[in-house]
Amino acid sequence: MFKLYFVYILASQRNGTLYIGVTNDLMRRVWEHRQGIGSKFTKKYGVTQLVYFEEFGDIHLAIARETQLKKYKRAWKLNLIQRLVRLSPSQTGWPAFAGHDNSG
């Protein structure tokens, strides 16, 4: 059975606090963050807006990418998000769901 895994970035607001995570159910996990469930960090800092995600068909690749993204400097992460905003802008300047497919 083929499963998908997601590496995602949440933000509190434009240029605000960022959170990077990995999950096998992106919609559920974003909902949990918005409800204040499962992450004390996102609840404390109000990090609930999905601004970026990548899709993987292998959990090991997803975890490796999450680790890689966490090591990057903040400016690089914001640049990654901003590149997608230019491709898919929303009214707030952040995309509602912007992502890449790395599953294949």
N, C-alpha and C positions, 0 to 999 in steps of 0.2 A: 504494500500500500504506500502510495506516494504522499509524503507530508511536506508542508511548507513551514518555514521558519522565518521570522522577521527580526531584523535589527532595526531599531527605531530611535528617533530623537524626539523628545518632548521639550517644549519651552514654556516658561511662565508668561512671557509676552515677547514682543519684538525686541531682540537683543537682550533678553532676560536670562534667567537661570535655565541651564540645559540639563537634561537627563537622558542617558543612553541605556537602552535595555535590549533584551532578546526574548522572544516569545514564539509559541506555535499558534497563537490565536490573537492577532493584532487588535481586532475590534473589541474582544473581551478585555484585553489588557488595558487598552486606552480607557474603556469604561471603568475598570477598576481604579485606575489612577484618578479619574474624575470624581469617583466616589470616595477617594481617600483610603482605598483598600490596598494592602500589600506593599506599600512603600512609604515609610515614614518621611523620607526625603521629599518626595513629590507632594505629599500632604503638607509638610511644613512650609515649603517654598511656593506652593500653588502652581506646580509644573504639570499642566494638564493638556496643553495644545500640541497635537501631533503635527510636526513640521517636516518630518523626513522619515522614510523607511526604505529598506532594501529587503528583497525576497530571496530566500535560499532553499534549495532542496536537500541540504545536508546540515544537520545541527552543528557539526564540528566546524564547518565553514562559517556558519552564522556566529558562533561563539568567537572564532578567530577574528572576524570582522568587528564584532562588538569591542573586543579587547584592543584592536588596532585603533578604532575611532576614539576610544577613551584615552589613548595615549597622545592623540593629536592636540595641539594647542587650540585654545578657544577660537582664535581668529580663523584658523583653518576650518573648524566646524561651522562657524557662521558663514564663511565663504561657500562651503558646500551647500548649505541651506539657501543662501542667496542666489546661487547659480540656478537652482530649481525654481525659485520665485520668479526669476526673469523668464523662465519657460512656462510657468503656470501661476501667474499672480492672482491673488485674491484681494478682496476689499481691504483687508488688514495688512497686506504686504507679505503675508506668510501663506504658503499653500495649505489648503485643508488636508490633503493627502498627497504627498509628493514622494515618489519612490522609484527604485530600480529593481529589475528582476534579475537575480543572479542564480536562479534555480536550475537553469539548464546548462 
